[in-house]
Amino acid sequence: MPLPPCHENRNGKIFHANLAMNLVIVHYHLNRGGVTRVIENQLAALDSVLTGDGPWQAAILYGGRRAGWDEQLAGRLRRIRLTLHELPELAYDHLRPTGTECGPVGLLMAVMNALGTLGFAPADTLVHVHNHSLGKNAALPEVLPILAQDGYALLLEPHDFAEDFRPGNYAAVRRLAAAGTLYPQAPHMHYAVLNQRDRAILEKSGVPAERLHLLPNPVPGAGAPHPRADARAKLAERFGVPPDARFLLYPVRCIRRKNVGEALLMAALAPPGTVLGLTLAPLNPMETPYYERWKRLAADLDLPCRFEVGGPGGLTFLENLAAADAIVTTSVAEGFGMAVLEAWLAGCPLVGRDLPEINADFRAASIRLDGLSSDFRVPMAWLGRATFCRRFDAAYRRVLDAFARPVPTDLPQQIAAKADAGWVDFADLDRELQETVIRRVAADPSDAAELLRHNPWFSEAVQRTRENAAELIAANEAAIRGVYALEPSGRRLLEVYGQLAAAPRDGSPIPLADPQKILAQFLTPSRFRPLRSE
């Protein structure tokens, strides 16, 4: 992909890779997690394509937590001078220190003071804000239109949506969402999304196409590989996994949307000599009871599972990747699907659940995901059609009630459609029904054989190894590096910044034209998974 063309704004100012700019990045924290990694990778990607003599000045404004930040990053950047600035007012609402000024006024003053101290004037500054609409800090979305009114150009990048079955988050921003001000619109307020699904949702809701950019996450790879023999020896020593066992790794923090029950089902169905490793326990105390139930079930049924293989006393991330024969994914909801790409860069085949609305972008980039399936079929007779329909209906109505949304008049028909094929997708079951299926499969080899007959893709996918899938791994690795590596990612980001810098910076922000369409597009029965809302 060539370097983006020059852009000229109304003042005649040229923006290109060799023009130094001021960049402000805003996020609630820099703790370990997906968005923190994205910020680090975006800076590295941008740095890889900048040219010219003058460096960019970049400042990160964050809420104070930085346990996962790469403290060596600033020293590795060649053309970006990076500084970090703690603003307690940017912290999550429930974590803000006692005595911190709350609300939009306090946050606005903190941000403006920081910009003034940095000397970042509106005319030569871009502000890149991550997850502004998620409801973690209800004041942030009210501050952004004021910055735009003052002439700052803003790129708003939602990685996750409060509307995506997160009623607790949505409650914090319900008033703004209803008014359309949660997604403000102005010529110099643009949006970046991770996938075509999110792009379509925002465009159908009123965001002009010229202000809406597809900006997938950079995927730099896992780093230098760890010696496999050493990793397997450590895995055997600490978790009792025999060196000759097939080791399936689910590199995940075990929260509900990661669909841990389906991973346990795969462990119960896998050929003898297979062991499943799950890397991390949840941090959110609300998630812990569900995780502990799955651990107890695995112990009760003596499933070949090892938990927290990446936790304290376990293997590092790179050691786990080196030890793995294949990577597992069973998640029912993702914003980007980083793990899907990282598996191939680690030299491992991938097995598990397909998310077509996310993975469509990867397939368009010539990445083959042969070991994934969009459903895991369970005979309806095992559960009872009436039982399934009643429980799914009750769970979905609870979510609609939490969002204060009406029940669709055709809901019974939509649920019945899920149950009329003689089978049901395992991910459409709540935790108790998932447990029923796992217990049945673990207790009766004939039931396990029947489930495998319903899911022939699994038997083939679970047998893949680094060796017998070497050609597929190599092809996917090349495709990923060609599209998602740092340099192509940096070029995309620079072009987005160029278009934003060229936008006129006058005019007051206005509300989104049809904000309720965002909620309506996310909260469909076809996208609902009961285990997310238990």
TIDODREN-210436 format. One record per residue (C-alpha): residue in three letters; x negated, z negated, y negated. Coordinates in steps of 0.02 Angstrom, whole numbers, plus 50000, padded with zeros to 5 digits. Each point is the difference from the previous one (the first is absolute). Example, Ala and Ser with C-alpha at 12.3 -4.5 7.8 and 13.67 -1.06 7.14 Angstrom:
2
Ala493854961050225;Ser499315003349828;
***
This chain:
534
Met500005000050000;Pro499235005149832;Leu499794988149856;Pro501594998749897;Pro500135010549843;Cys499744992649829;His501534992749916;Glu500304999649814;Asn501194987749920;Arg500925001949837;Asn498524993349903;Gly498855013250074;Lys499064987450107;Ile499225007750155;Phe500104990350162;His498875004450146;Ala498834992350126;Asn498604999349872;Leu501034990949867;Ala499824981149999;Met501664990849996;Asn500634982250003;Leu500944995750159;Val501044984250025;Ile500584995550175;Val501374987150016;His500474990450158;Tyr500614982650043;His498474995250102;Leu498425006250083;Asn500234990750163;Arg499735008450166;Gly501365012850030;Gly500525018049987;Val500145001849811;Thr498324991649970;Arg499185012350118;Val500885014449914;Ile499344994449829;Glu498234998850068;Asn500135016950085;Gln500765008449847;Leu498584993949892;Ala498725006250125;Ala500925016650015;Leu500085002449812;Asp498164995349983;Ser499545013350129;Val500675014349892;Leu499624994449821;Thr498655009749909;Gly499164999349831;Asp498914987249912;Gly501254987349936;Pro500744987650123;Trp501834995550013;Gln500434982249950;Ala501174992550129;Ala500824983049995;Ile501074991850133;Leu501314987749939;Tyr500584988850143;Gly500894983650027;Gly498514989550056;Arg499885001250189;Arg498565010950063;Ala499564993950176;Gly499935017650069;Trp499105009049860;Asp498395009450035;Glu498834991249878;Gln498675013450028;Leu501095014449945;Ala499564999549814;Gly498165001950042;Arg500315015350107;Leu500995009549869;Arg498905012649909;Arg501115006549860;Ile501254985949981;Arg499614983549913;Leu501194987750082;Thr500534982749942;Leu501314988050069;His501144989549890;Glu501074985850065;Leu501724998249920;Pro500994985650077;Glu501585007649925;Leu499815014750123;Ala500104989150155;Tyr501495000250117;Asp501434990349921;His499964986450133;Leu498104998249990;Arg499784999549811;Pro499014984549949;Thr500984985749923;Gly500025001349811;Thr499725018849996;Glu501105008749872;Cys501395008250098;Gly501035015349962;Pro499685016749917;Val499414992649835;Gly498614989950078;Leu499445014250113;Leu500055012749857;Met498934988849891;Ala498744997650141;Val499875018650035;Met499865004949816;Asn498684986849970;Ala499005006750147;Leu500145017949939;Gly499504994749825;Thr498494990350062;Leu499465015050102;Gly500225011549851;Phe501135011650101;Ala501065009349872;Pro501565009650055;Ala499315017249957;Asp498564999250124;Thr500694988550135;Leu500945003150163;Val500924985450082;His500235001350190;Val501244987150065;His500264996350185;Asn501674994350073;His500794995849832;Ser501785000850070;Leu499784989350157;Gly500734984249924;Lys498454989450023;Asn499854997049813;Ala501665003249913;Ala499205000749826;Leu498835014550036;Pro501285014249998;Glu500664993749833;Val498275000549922;Leu499565017850049;Pro501235009249885;Ile499304990049854;Leu498245006050042;Ala500675017750005;Gln500874997449834;Asp498314995249928;Gly499275016450061;Tyr499154995350163;Ala500145012950140;Leu500584992150163;Leu499915005350181;Leu501184989450106;Glu499625000350186;Pro501284991650114;His499244997250172;Asp501524990250060;Phe501784999249938;Ala501104984749977;Glu501455011650043;Asp499255002950173;Phe500894985750090;Arg499164986349896;Pro501514990949928;Gly498994985049942;Asn498865011149898;Tyr501455010249935;Ala500914984649937;Ala498584996849877;Val500215017249919;Arg501855003550034;Arg500454999649815;Leu498635012349953;Ala500415011350148;Ala501845000749953;Ala499575004449821;Gly498765013650052;Thr498564991349910;Leu499084995450160;Tyr499375018150001;Pro499845004249814;Gln499815018149946;Ala498925007649863;Pro498855015249986;His498484988650015;Met500704989350142;His499655008850165;Tyr500264994650180;Ala498855001650151;Val500704998850176;Leu499184998950171;Asn501075012550094;Gln501295013849985;Arg501414988250049;Asp499724989049848;Arg499765015249890;Ala501705006950053;Ile500854983149974;Leu499364998249822;Glu500325018149953;Lys501804999150063;Ser500214984349895;Gly499475008249838;Val498094999749985;Pro499495017349934;Ala498935009750124;Glu498635002949870;Arg499764981149984;Leu500004996750186;His498375001750099;Leu499614999250185;Leu498474988750013;Pro499634995150180;Asn498794985850029;Pro498165004150019;Val499374997250177;Pro498124997649997;Gly499844995250183;Ala499544983750083;Gly498145000549963;Ala498535000250119;Pro500614997650179;His499574983950091;Pro499135001550170;Arg501385001250130;Ala499094990550136;Asp499714985249885;Ala501825000049945;Arg500645000350179;Ala498834986050049;Lys500664989449856;Leu501805004350046;Ala499694994550179;Glu499154983949946;Arg501294994549872;Phe501635006950070;Gly499685002950185;Val500275018849994;Pro499035007750146;Pro498725013149947;Asp500865013250107;Ala501764996549934;Arg500895012949892;Phe500124991049832;Leu501445005249887;Leu499764993449824;Tyr501414997049876;Pro499064996849837;Val501404991149912;Arg500564984449912;Cys501484995350109;Ile501455000249878;Arg501765005350048;Arg499945018149942;Lys498485002850112;Asn501204998850148;Val498934988650109;Gly501314999750138;Glu499745018550033;Ala498144997450018;Leu500364986650130;Leu501175012050089;Met498585012650007;Ala498864986750074;Ala501304996450134;Leu500145018550044;Ala498175005049990;Pro499035003750160;Pro499104985450086;Gly498344996149922;Thr500655002549822;Val499874986349868;Leu500845000149829;Gly499144991549853;Leu500894995549838;Thr498824995749859;Leu500764988049873;Ala501334986749980;Pro501175001149850;Leu499574991049839;Asn501784998749936;Pro500784983950068;Met501685008950009;Glu499255011750132;Thr499164986650106;Pro501514994650106;Tyr500315017850059;Tyr498175002450043;Glu499934983750097;Arg501525005350102;Trp499135016050053;Lys498454990350048;Arg501044988150106;Leu500885014550084;Ala498355008350043;Ala499374983750074;Asp501624996850097;Leu499945017250079;Asp498105000350022;Leu499895016549906;Pro498255007549982;Cys499904995949814;Arg498694991849891;Phe500514993749829;Glu498954998149843;Val498535009650069;Gly499545003149818;Gly500324982449940;Pro498824985149981;Gly498804999750146;Gly500485017750049;Leu499235017149974;Thr499745008449833;Phe501065015249957;Leu498585011950043;Glu499644990750163;Asn501825001350052;Leu500025018649962;Ala498415002350102;Ala500744990450147;Ala501645009750001;Asp500425014150119;Ala501535004649899;Ile500934994149845;Val501824994550005;Thr501295001249862;Thr501804994250017;Ser500444996949817;Val501765004749944;Ala499595001449814;Glu498455005649904;Gly499635006049826;Phe498545011150050;Gly499474997150180;Met498144996849974;Ala499784993850180;Val500605016750066;Leu498535008749916;Glu498704986450026;Ala500225000650189;Trp499315017750010;Leu498574996149881;Ala499544985650116;Gly499915012350145;Cys501574993650087;Pro501595008550057;Leu501654993249935;Val501524994550100;Gly501674993049944;Arg501405002749877;Asp500155015049887;Leu500704998149824;Pro500505018149964;Glu500414997549815;Ile498234993249972;Asn499015009950128;Ala500735016749946;Asp498675000749865;Phe498634997350129;Arg500685013750113;Ala500055011749851;Ala498144996649983;Ser499745006250181;Ile499814982450074;Arg500694999550177;Leu500924984150050;Asp500385004450181;Gly499984982050061;Leu501424994249887;Ser501885000350026;Ser501384996649874;Asp500964989650126;Phe499754988950152;Arg501555002750106;Val500884985550087;Pro501515003050114;Met501574994549907;Ala500664992950163;Trp498664986549994;Leu500744992949840;Gly501815005349992;Arg500655012149871;Ala501204987549921;Thr498634986849985;Phe498795011949917;Cys501285006849877;Arg500624982749952;Arg498274993049968;Phe499375015249905;Asp501575000149894;Ala499854981549958;Ala498155001449955;Tyr500285015249888;Arg501474991849911;Arg498934984849963;Val498715011149915;Leu501325009149898;Asp500704983349946;Ala498274994349945;Phe499855015649893;Ala501804998449938;Arg500375017450068;Pro501665006050072;Val500185003750185;Pro500085018850036;Thr501715005150060;Asp499225009750144;Leu498864985950058;Pro500854998050171;Gln499775018650032;Gln498174999649949;Ile499654985350115;Ala500985007950142;Ala498915015549985;Lys498494989250039;Ala500834993850159;Asp500825015650071;Ala498495008450080;Gly499894987950147;Trp498444991949927;Val499494990649844;Asp498364999549905;Phe499074983750030;Ala499664998449812;Asp501884999949968;Leu500134983550095;Asp499874982849923;Arg498704987850063;Glu501114992050132;Leu500495016750076;Gln498195005849996;Glu499524984350094;Thr501355003550129;Val499265017150034;Ile498214993550012;Arg500514986250122;Arg500935012550109;Val498535012150008;Ala498754986150036;Ala501074992950141;Asp500495015850093;Pro498815014650038;Ser501495011350032;Asp500654996849823;Ala498265003549931;Ala499985016450096;Glu501705004649931;Leu499444996849822;Leu498465010850028;Arg501135014050063;His500984998949836;Asn498365000949902;Pro498835012550087;Trp498955001749841;Phe499384982250020;Ser499245002050172;Glu498955014549938;Ala499534992449833;Val499464983150068;Gln498765008450118;Arg499055008249858;Thr498244993649968;Arg498575004349885;Glu499305011250136;Asn501515009950057;Ala500655002149822;Ala498335004549922;Glu500535017449943;Leu501604993649918;Ile499044985849916;Ala498715011949928;Ala501325012149934;Asn501014986249918;Glu498454992049925;Ala499525016549919;Ala501765002649931;Ile500064982449929;Arg498335001349914;Gly500475016749925;Val501564993149915;Tyr499854981149983;Ala498144996449979;Leu499334993249836;Glu499545016549917;Pro501675009250024;Ser500904983949956;Gly498964998249842;Arg500425017749947;Arg501864996650022;Leu499894983949901;Leu499015008149861;Glu501275014049984;Val501434987549988;Tyr499064990449866;Gly499695016549910;Gln501845004549996;Leu500454982649940;Ala498675000249864;Ala500665016749937;Ala501794993549984;Pro500694996849825;Arg500034981449963;Asp501484998649885;Gly501804996050038;Ser500784984050064;Pro500194997450188;Ile501755002650066;Pro500854993950160;Leu499975009650164;Ala501475011850010;Asp500744994350166;Pro499154984150060;Gln501304995750133;Lys499475015550096;Ile498344991550043;Leu500904985750085;Ala501265011450084;Gln498645011050074;Phe499054985350074;Leu501464989650065;Thr500715012550124;Pro500484994550177;Ser498825013150070;Arg498514991149919;Phe500574982250040;Arg499064989850130;Pro500794983050037;Leu498354991350036;Arg499455002449818;Ser501434989449933;Glu500184986050127;
***
